[in-house]
Amino acid sequence: MPKARKRKAPITGIASTSDTSSSKSESSRAVIRRFHVLLKQQTQLQKSIIQDISKKTELADVEREIRELGGLESYQRMSVIGQGTDRGGGSEKVLIRWLKDKELHKTKKKLRLLEVGALKPDNYAGCSSWIEAKPMDLNSRHPSIAEQDFLLLDQEQNSEKWDVISLSLVLNFVPEALDRGRMLRLAHTFLLEGGHLFVALPLPCLSNSRYLNFDRFTDIMQFLGFTEVQRYWRQGGKMVYHLFQKKINTGPPLEQKLITVPENLTKKTILRQGNRNNFSIIL
């Protein structure tokens, strides 16, 4: 009887033993969820400490737990491990397919793409003949990824500069709802007319939020001057993907429009009752 062949272990790159154990999907998702909670608390405490010095101890406790979790490096490692499509990894494949569907790979000039929250430097390397990508992240893991806060980008230098902006698993990592709205507004400012914005979010941000649903998100994007081109999600899935296009000749400048934002887009309004998450976007 022939000897049973020993099953080969999967190649996991440079992952250590601890990385391997933490790569289990539930473990990595738990770290990411906890990080979101802590960073939101950190932002709120940093603002309130100006009026209430007693919050200093509470802030120190939150920052200690962030360090104990490994800081942003730990969050990024969990995100890199989660490269399955269901967990948001490989979202560039969705964007590339949609851009090809619009035949934008046939344009004479390369598309200038700003990839916000990039964890790897070469997501678009296979499209280098028609995409000129600039990856950036708050905490760069690679010399080719610019270390930069999107919210602090120079508005004058980036105004109508980009053909495509990718916000994949970025909005949900911004602690404040108002900053999420500001990020979308800046994306509109930075895109050329007719340019495209790609947004990938955990599905519960829209399907199970107390304050945000698909219709409200669409209202926000339309007010900002975007038209929805593509949307993909599936029942039981973990992600939702959107492709928006910046409208051409949208009338009054966006800054002028924002003076009279509809009231329902400027505050949190309960849209669903029951056991829900608190994700929201406001202008």
N, C-alpha and C positions, 0 to 999 in steps of 0.2 A: 504494500500500500504506500503510495507516494507521501512524503512528508508534507504536512500543511505548510503553505507559504506564509511567512511572517508578514503581517500587514504593516506597510510603511507608515511611519508617523508623518502627519502633514508638516510641510515646511512653513514655519511661522516667522521667518526673518530673524530679527535680532531680539525678539521678545524674550524676556527673562521668565523664570518660573512664575513669579508673581503676576507678570503681564498675562501669562497664559490662563491662570486661574481667574483673573479679573476680566478676561475677554468674554466670559459668559454674558450673554445679552442682558439678563436681568441685573447682574452686578454692575455692568457699565451704565445701564439706564438709571440705576439707583444713584450712582455717583453724579451723573449729569443732572438729575432732578434735584438732588440736594444742593448742588452748586447753584442752580437757578434760584432756589429759595434763599441761600446765604448771600448771594450777590445783591439780590433785591433788598434784603434786610440791611446789608452794608451801606447801600446807597441811601436808604431812608434814614439810617442812623447818622450818617455823615452830614446829612442836611439838618437833622433835628438837634445835633450836638451843639450847634451854634447858639441855640436858645436854651438848651437844657444840658448842662455839663454832666448831670447824673447819668446820661446816656453813654458816657465814655467807657464805663465798665462793660456795658452790654455790647458796645462796638468791639471792644478788645476780645470778648468771648467769641463773637462771630468771626473776626479775623483770625483768631487762633484755630477755629474749626476749619476755616478755609485752608490754612497752612497744613493742618493735620491731614486733610484730604489730598494734599500734594500741590495745592495752588492751581493756577491755570494750566500748568504742565500736565497735571493729572486729568483735568477736563479734556484737554486736547488729545491726550493719549487714548482716553476712552472713546473719543469721537473718531480717531483714526482707526481704532480696532473695529468700530461699528461701520464697516464699509459695505455691508449688505444693503441692497437697494431699499429694502423695507425699513431700514434704520437711517436712511438719509444719505448713506455713503454712495458714491457714484452718481450723484444727482447731475453731474456735468453731462452724463450720457443722455439724460432726458433733454437738457437744454440743447445739446448738439443736434439731437434728432429733430427738435422743433425748429431750430434755425435752418437745418437742411430742408425741412418740409416747406419752408418759405423761400427756398433756393438762395439763401443768403451766402452759401458757400461758393456761389458762382459770381459774386461781385468782383469787380476788377481790383478794388481796394480792400486790403485786409480789415476785418472788423476789429475795432479797439474794444477789448473786453476787460472790465474791472471786476475781478473776483474777490469779493469781500468775505473774510472769514476763511481764507484758504488754509488748509492743513497740509497740503502737498503742493510742491512747486510746479508739477508737470501734468496737471489734470487735462490741459488742452494741448499737450505736446503733439498729439496725433493729428491735430488740426492746424498746425503751424503755417500751412500754406495759405490759409484764409482767415485765421484768428491770431491777433497779436494780444496775448493775455498778460495782464498785470495782476499777480496774486498779492493780497495784503491781508494782514491779521493783526489783532491787538498784541499778541505775543507770538512773534515769528518763530517757527521751528526750523527754518532753513534760510541760508543767506539769500536765496532768490525770492523769498517772500518778504515784501516790505512790511516793516513793523509800523503800523499806523492805525489811528482811530478814525474810522470813516466819518464820524460826526465832527471831527476837527480838521478835515481836509479843507484846503483853501478854496473857497467858493468861486472866487474870481478865476483862479487858474484852471478849475475843473468845470466851469460852466459850459454846457453843451460840448463836452470834450469826448464823451464815450458813446459808442454804438450800442453796447450791451453792458449791463451791470447785473451781476449775480449776487443775490442775497440768499444763500442756501444755509439753512439753520443758523441764521444770524439774528433776525428780528426777535425770536424767542429767547435769545441770550441777552438782549438789552433789558436792564432791570426796570426802567421806567416806561410806562405807556406813552407818555408825551414824547419821549426820545424816540420811540418806535415810529411815531407819526412824523417826527422831524427827519428821521432817516429816510422815510419814503419821499418826503418833500425834497430832500437833498438829491435823492436819486433822480427825481424828475428834473431838477435844475441841471444836474451833471450830464444828462442824456441829450444827445442830438434830437432834433425833431424827427419823429419816426423811429427813434431808437427803442430798444427792448429792455425790459426789466424782468428778471427771473427771480421768483420768490418761492422758496421751499420751506415748509413749516411742518412740525409734528401735527398730524391730523386733529388731535384733540383741541388744538388752539382755535380751530374753527368749528369743529363738530361737537365739542363738549364744554365750551366756555360759557360762563355766566353772562359775559358782557360782549361777546363777539361771535357772529355767525357768518356764513358765506355771503348773505345779502348785505350785512353791515360792512364787511370787508370790501365788497364790490362798490358800495356807496362811497367809501373813503377813497378808493383808487380812482373812481370816476371824477370825484370832486377835485382830486389832485391833477387831473388831466391825462389819465391813462384809460386805454381801452383793453379789455381782457381779450387775449388772442387764443390762449389755450389754458385748459385746467384738467388735471388728472388726479384722481384718488380712487380708492376702491374700498368697498365695505370690508371692515375687518383689517384694513391696512394701517400703517403707522404714519404715512406721510401724505401731504397734499402739495402739488406742484402747480404753479401759476406762471404764465408768460403774459406780460402786459406790454402794450406799445404806447409810447408817448404820442399824444395826439398832435397833429399838425395844425397850426393856426387855431390855437385854443382860445382866442379872445384876449381878455384882460390878462396881464402878467400874473403869475401864480401868487406873488407876494401881495398884489392888490386883492386878489380873490380871498386870501387867507384873513383879511381884515373882517370879512363877513362870512366866516365859517358857519354852516348850519349848526344849531345848538346841539342836535343829537350826535354830532361828530366831535364835540368838544368835551364831553363828559361820559363817564361810565353809566350806562343804562342797563338794567337787568333785562336780558332777553330770554333767559331760561331760568327756571326754578330748579331746586333739588341739589343733589351732590355734583357740583361742577367745579372746574378750575377757574381762576381769576384772570386769565390772559386777556389783555385788551390793547387796543390802539386808539389813541385820541389825538386830535389836531389842536 
